[in-house]
Amino acid sequence: MGSEMLIIVFGVIATPLYVIFMVVGSIAYTVITIFSIRAFFYYLQRRYRRWRRRRQRFAREPEDVQLQEIS
């Protein structure tokens, strides 16, 4: 009789804890995934902007550069 009672008590305590940990863990996993995807896109955006700026600098005509220096 004692072991059955222990199993019931353990189940009553462990099941809500298990559910809480599952919910918290899945929320944390989702948040971490979203932030890592956003950080990756931010990194790609910065690289693209830097690459585009560098390409524009090399593609400029000499007259354009002189006009910019004057103004």
N, C-alpha and C positions, 0 to 999 in steps of 0.2 A: 504493500500500500504506500510505503514511503517513497519508493522510486517513481511510482506513477505521479504522485503529488509533485515531486521535484521536476519531472518532465513538463507537467502542466504549468508550473510556476515559471520555469525557464522559457517555455513557449510564450507565455503572456508577456514576459519582460523582453525577450529577444526579438519577437516579431515587430513591435513598434520601433524598436531601435534599428532593426534591419531596414524597415521602410524609410525611416528618417534618414539613415545613412545613404540609402539608394537615391532618395530625392535630392539630398544635398550634393551628393557626388555627381549626379547627372546634371544638375544645374551648374556646378563648378566646371564640369567638363565642357558644357555648352559655352559658358562664358569664356573659358580659356581658348576654345576653338575659334569663337567669333573674334576675340582680340588678336589672336595670332594671324588669322586671315586678314584682318584690317591692317595689322602691322606690315604684313607681306605686301599688300596692295600699296600702302604708303611708301614702302621702300622702292617698289617698282616705279611708282609715280615720280619719286625724287630722282631715280636713275634716268628715267626717260626725259625729265625736264633738263637735267644736267647734260645729257647727250644731245638734246635738241639745241640747247644754248651753245654748246661747243660747235655743233654743226653749223649753226648760223654764223658764228664768229669766223669760221674758216671759209664760209661761202660768200662773205661780203665782198663787194667790189672795192678796189682801192679808192675810187672817188667817194663812195659812201663813207669810208673811214675818215677821209679828209674833211668831208662835210660835217661829220659828227664832232671832230676835234675843234672845228671853228665855232660851232654853235654851243 
